[in-house]
Amino acid sequence: MRKSLLLVSVILVLALLATSCGGQKATTSIKIGGVLELTGGLASLGNGVANGAKIAVAELNAKGGILGKTVELVVRDCKTDPVVAGTAATELIEVSKVKAMIGLVDSDLALAVGPVCQKNGIPYMSSGATSPKLPGQIGNTFFMSAFGDNTQAAAAAEYAYKELGARTAYVLWEKGIEYTTVLAKYFEQRWKELAGPDSVLLNDFYLQGDPKVSGQITKLRSLTKQPDVLFIASEPDDCGVVVKQFRDAGLNQPIFGGDAYDTPLLTQVATGVSDVYYTAPSLLAENAGSEMGQKFYKEYVKTYGHAPESAFPALGYDSIMALAKAMEDAGSTDGAKVIAALEKFKNVSAVAGNLTFGPNLNDHTPMKQVAIIRTVKGQLELAAMYAPEKVPAP
């Protein structure tokens, strides 16, 4: 009897020790979730975000992690599908027990993940979604590492009007996508403020997933007067295809687009193209940009063997680093405390433009300078870093 009791006692002690060790192991790392577009139509941007985020995690862990604990990035591929994105976010929160979330370069996808994070009080730093409406649609857990579409559209309109001397415009947008819809709307709004109510000679659209625009080009060419500048709001997988059709049709006016043009697909499809201008957080290039940007550029080349494909790797890096700083500032991974710390950010250094947030939901979208990038025979050059004088309300 005593031997049996002794055996039971030993088993209980071992079980308690195992539970204790297991609990200790679970708290030795801080998990940050990443719902990313690794496949599908936005893969050319999503993989860059993943690469940048991994550099940030490696840098943090080399310096001791966050709050003395190892940082673990737990990534799920959403396949550029909102349903998959929402499911992945739920699994990361409920099963993987992540303390914060990054990812998604598209506003529609962010709208699938954001409410899941909001429901669970998980801080979510988007790595490229740009609709300034998102914080109001999702709630206080949602922050953006990139500027808003109203900011980049205003920058494009002002640059075309003031620097290129354009006075009339054409607007084409991809229908069925939040990003392209609001981007075109903000551009047209700011353009008409600058050039007058009749300065948009034609507003047209093409359907999501159908980038054949021969009919739209025919309508444009039939105008009595041709516009000075073309603004075309497209997704990354379409922008090169659409731009090539306009250039092949002999339409050589400057073409402007948003940050979705910041993909290798633009110049891979529209080879040798010139005078395409697009807005982006920055141009990551050798011996260009800030000291922080140069350091990131060199580390990216060292890690992956090639230059950053776009500015989106920087947004992935900045998202992780912003969450890490907020956790350190809060002294905790508690969601409410991390959110409060993020809302106190004032000009915090970041590769793709410094970050300032505030307690109002509109202040969860950072105000930044916009890089105006120009193509010259298929090569990219920085035309300007531009701060728009007036930005349309979200």
C-alpha positions in Angstrom: 0.0 0.0 0.0 2.8 2.4 0.9 4.7 1.5 -2.2 1.5 2.2 -4.3 1.1 5.6 -2.6 4.7 6.4 -3.1 4.5 5.5 -6.8 1.4 7.7 -7.2 3.1 10.5 -5.4 6.1 10.2 -7.7 3.9 10.2 -10.8 2.0 13.3 -9.5 5.3 15.2 -8.9 6.6 14.3 -12.3 3.4 15.4 -13.9 3.5 18.7 -12.1 7.1 19.2 -13.1 6.2 18.4 -16.7 3.3 20.9 -16.6 5.6 23.5 -15.0 8.3 23.0 -17.6 5.7 23.0 -20.4 4.3 26.3 -19.0 7.8 27.8 -18.8 8.6 26.8 -22.3 5.4 28.4 -23.6 6.4 31.7 -22.1 10.0 31.8 -23.4 8.9 33.2 -26.8 6.5 35.9 -28.0 4.6 34.9 -31.0 3.6 37.4 -33.7 1.3 36.2 -36.4 1.7 37.0 -40.1 -1.2 36.5 -42.5 0.5 37.1 -45.8 -0.1 36.8 -49.6 2.5 34.2 -50.4 0.6 32.9 -53.3 -2.1 34.3 -55.6 -2.4 37.7 -57.3 -0.6 39.7 -54.6 2.3 37.3 -54.0 4.8 39.7 -55.6 4.2 42.0 -52.7 3.3 39.6 -49.9 6.5 37.6 -50.2 8.5 40.9 -49.8 6.6 41.7 -46.6 7.5 38.2 -45.3 11.2 38.7 -46.1 11.3 42.0 -44.4 9.5 40.7 -41.3 12.0 37.8 -41.0 14.9 40.2 -41.1 13.3 42.2 -38.2 12.7 39.1 -36.1 16.3 37.9 -36.6 17.6 41.4 -35.6 15.4 41.5 -32.5 16.5 38.0 -31.4 20.2 38.8 -31.9 19.7 41.7 -29.5 17.8 39.6 -26.9 14.3 39.5 -28.3 11.3 41.4 -26.8 11.1 41.8 -23.0 13.9 39.2 -22.7 12.0 36.6 -24.7 12.6 35.1 -28.2 10.4 36.5 -31.0 8.7 33.9 -33.1 7.0 34.9 -36.4 4.2 32.4 -37.2 3.2 32.8 -40.9 0.1 31.7 -42.7 -0.5 32.0 -46.5 -3.9 33.6 -47.2 -3.5 32.8 -50.9 -4.8 36.3 -51.7 -8.3 35.1 -50.6 -10.3 37.0 -47.9 -12.0 33.8 -46.6 -8.7 32.0 -46.2 -7.2 35.2 -44.6 -10.0 35.3 -42.0 -9.6 31.6 -41.1 -5.9 31.9 -40.8 -6.2 34.9 -38.4 -8.6 32.9 -36.2 -6.2 29.9 -36.1 -3.2 32.1 -35.3 -5.0 33.7 -32.4 -6.9 30.8 -31.0 -4.5 27.9 -31.6 -1.0 29.5 -32.0 -1.8 32.1 -29.3 -0.1 35.0 -31.1 0.1 38.3 -29.2 0.0 40.6 -32.3 -0.6 40.4 -36.0 1.1 41.8 -39.1 0.5 41.4 -42.8 -1.7 42.0 -45.9 -1.1 44.6 -48.5 -4.7 44.8 -49.7 -7.6 46.6 -48.0 -10.2 43.9 -48.8 -8.0 41.3 -47.2 -7.3 43.5 -44.2 -11.1 43.8 -43.8 -11.2 40.0 -43.4 -8.5 39.9 -40.8 -9.1 43.1 -38.9 -12.4 42.2 -37.3 -11.0 38.9 -36.0 -8.1 40.8 -34.3 -10.6 43.5 -33.0 -12.8 40.8 -31.4 -9.9 39.3 -29.6 -8.1 42.5 -28.6 -5.0 41.7 -30.7 -2.9 44.6 -32.0 -2.8 44.4 -35.8 -0.2 46.3 -37.9 -1.1 46.2 -41.6 2.0 45.9 -43.8 0.7 47.7 -46.9 -3.1 48.0 -46.9 -3.8 51.7 -47.6 -7.5 52.6 -47.4 -7.7 55.4 -44.7 -11.2 54.1 -43.9 -9.8 50.9 -42.4 -9.2 52.0 -38.8 -12.8 53.3 -38.6 -14.2 50.2 -40.2 -12.2 47.8 -38.0 -11.5 49.6 -34.7 -8.8 50.6 -32.3 -6.7 47.4 -32.6 -5.9 48.3 -36.3 -2.8 50.4 -37.3 -1.2 51.0 -40.7 2.5 51.0 -41.4 1.9 52.7 -44.8 0.3 56.0 -45.7 -3.4 56.2 -46.7 -4.7 56.2 -50.3 -5.9 59.7 -49.8 -2.3 60.8 -49.1 -0.7 59.0 -52.1 -3.4 60.0 -54.5 -3.1 63.7 -53.4 0.7 63.5 -53.9 0.3 62.1 -57.4 -2.2 64.8 -58.4 -0.2 67.6 -57.0 3.1 66.4 -58.5 1.5 65.9 -62.0 -0.1 69.4 -61.8 2.7 71.4 -60.2 5.9 69.6 -61.4 4.8 68.3 -64.8 2.5 71.2 -65.7 -0.4 68.9 -66.5 -3.9 70.5 -66.6 -6.2 67.7 -67.9 -6.4 64.1 -66.8 -7.9 60.7 -67.6 -8.9 58.3 -64.8 -9.1 54.5 -65.2 -9.7 52.2 -62.3 -10.2 48.5 -61.7 -13.8 48.0 -60.5 -14.6 45.6 -57.7 -11.6 46.3 -55.4 -11.6 48.7 -52.5 -8.0 49.8 -53.1 -8.4 50.9 -56.7 -11.9 52.3 -56.1 -10.9 54.7 -53.3 -7.5 55.5 -54.9 -9.1 56.7 -58.1 -11.8 58.7 -56.1 -9.2 60.5 -54.0 -7.0 61.3 -57.1 -10.0 62.7 -59.0 -11.1 64.8 -56.0 -7.7 66.4 -55.5 -7.2 66.8 -59.2 -10.4 68.8 -59.7 -9.5 71.0 -56.7 -6.3 71.9 -58.5 -7.3 72.0 -62.2 -11.0 72.7 -62.1 -14.3 70.7 -62.2 -14.0 69.9 -66.0 -10.3 68.9 -65.9 -11.0 65.1 -65.9 -11.8 64.5 -69.5 -12.9 60.9 -69.0 -13.5 58.6 -66.1 -13.6 54.9 -67.0 -13.2 51.4 -65.4 -12.4 47.8 -66.2 -13.6 44.8 -64.4 -11.6 43.0 -61.7 -9.7 40.1 -63.3 -10.2 41.3 -66.8 -7.4 43.7 -67.7 -8.1 43.8 -71.4 -8.7 47.5 -72.0 -8.9 47.9 -75.8 -12.4 49.2 -75.5 -11.4 51.8 -72.9 -8.4 52.8 -75.0 -10.7 53.3 -78.0 -12.9 55.6 -76.0 -9.9 57.6 -74.8 -8.5 58.0 -78.3 -11.9 59.2 -79.6 -11.8 62.3 -77.3 -11.5 65.6 -79.2 -8.7 66.6 -76.9 -6.3 64.2 -75.4 -5.5 64.5 -71.6 -2.1 65.6 -70.4 -1.8 62.8 -67.8 -3.3 59.3 -67.3 -4.1 58.0 -63.9 -4.6 54.3 -63.8 -5.5 52.5 -60.6 -4.6 48.8 -61.0 -3.7 45.9 -58.8 -0.1 44.5 -58.9 -0.9 41.6 -61.2 -2.6 43.9 -63.7 -0.6 47.1 -63.7 2.1 45.9 -66.2 -0.5 44.4 -68.5 -2.6 47.6 -68.6 0.3 50.0 -68.9 1.7 47.9 -71.8 -1.6 48.1 -73.7 -1.7 51.9 -73.4 1.9 52.3 -74.6 1.4 49.8 -77.4 -1.5 51.9 -78.5 0.8 54.9 -78.9 -0.5 56.8 -75.8 2.7 58.3 -74.5 1.4 60.7 -71.8 2.8 60.3 -68.3 1.0 57.5 -66.6 0.4 57.7 -62.8 -0.5 54.9 -60.5 -0.4 53.9 -56.8 1.8 51.8 -54.7 0.5 48.6 -56.3 2.8 49.5 -59.2 5.7 48.9 -56.8 6.2 45.4 -58.1 8.7 43.8 -60.5 5.7 42.8 -62.6 5.4 46.4 -63.8 8.7 46.4 -65.8 8.8 42.7 -66.4 5.5 42.9 -68.4 5.8 46.5 -69.7 9.4 46.1 -70.7 11.5 49.2 -71.3 8.6 51.5 -70.3 9.3 55.2 -69.6 7.4 58.0 -67.9 5.3 55.8 -65.7 5.1 57.5 -62.3 3.9 55.8 -59.2 3.6 56.5 -55.5 5.4 54.3 -52.9 6.6 54.5 -49.3 10.3 54.7 -50.5 12.7 53.6 -53.2 15.1 51.0 -51.7 18.2 51.2 -53.8 22.0 51.1 -53.3 23.5 54.3 -52.0 20.0 56.0 -51.8 17.6 57.0 -49.0 18.1 57.3 -45.3 20.9 55.7 -43.2 18.3 53.3 -41.8 17.1 52.5 -45.3 20.7 51.8 -46.5 21.3 49.5 -43.5 18.1 47.6 -44.3 19.0 47.4 -48.0 22.4 45.9 -47.3 21.0 43.4 -44.8 18.4 42.4 -47.4 21.0 41.8 -50.1 23.1 39.9 -47.6 20.2 37.7 -46.5 18.5 37.0 -49.8 21.2 37.6 -52.4 19.4 40.3 -54.3 18.0 43.8 -53.8 14.5 44.4 -52.3 11.9 43.9 -55.0 9.9 46.9 -53.8 9.2 49.0 -50.6 7.0 46.3 -49.2 9.9 44.4 -47.5 10.5 47.6 -45.5 6.8 47.7 -44.5 7.1 44.1 -43.2 10.2 45.1 -41.3 8.7 48.3 -39.9 5.5 46.4 -38.8 7.5 44.0 -36.6 9.7 46.7 -35.2 6.8 48.9 -34.3 5.0 46.1 -32.4 8.3 45.2 -30.7 8.8 48.8 -29.6 5.3 49.1 -28.3 5.6 45.9 -26.3 8.9 47.2 -24.8 7.4 50.6 -24.0 4.3 48.9 -22.4 6.5 46.4 -20.6 3.8 43.9 -21.6 2.3 41.9 -24.4 -1.2 42.6 -23.2 -3.2 43.9 -26.2 -4.7 46.9 -24.6 -1.3 48.1 -23.2 0.4 47.6 -26.5 -2.3 49.6 -28.3 -1.9 52.4 -25.8 1.8 52.4 -26.4 1.4 52.5 -30.2 -0.9 55.5 -29.8 1.9 57.4 -28.2 4.3 57.0 -31.1 5.8 60.3 -32.2 8.1 60.3 -35.2 9.4 56.8 -34.5 12.2 55.9 -36.9 11.2 53.4 -39.6 12.6 52.4 -43.0 9.6 53.2 -45.0 8.9 56.6 -43.3 8.7 57.4 -39.6 5.6 56.5 -37.6 3.3 58.8 -35.6 0.0 57.6 -34.2 -2.6 58.9 -31.9 -5.7 57.9 -29.9 -8.2 58.9 -32.6 -8.9 56.2 -35.2 -7.9 58.6 -38.0 -4.6 58.9 -36.3 -4.0 55.1 -36.8 -3.0 56.0 -40.4 0.4 57.6 -40.3 1.1 60.8 -42.3 4.2 60.4 -44.3 6.1 61.8 -47.3 5.4 59.9 -50.5 8.1 58.7 -52.8 7.3 59.6 -56.5 9.1 56.9 -58.5 9.6 57.2 -62.3 10.4 54.6 -64.9 13.1 55.4 -67.4 13.5 52.7 -70.1 12.4 50.1 -67.6 14.6 51.3 -64.8 13.4 53.0 -61.6 14.5 56.4 -60.3 13.3 58.6 -57.4 11.7 61.6 -58.9 10.8 63.2 -55.6 9.9 62.7 -51.9 6.7 64.6 -51.8 4.4 65.8 -49.0 1.0 66.8 -50.4 -0.3 70.2 -49.4 -3.9 69.0 -49.0 -5.1 65.5 -48.4 -8.8 64.5 -48.9 -10.7 63.4 -45.8 -11.0 59.6 -45.5 
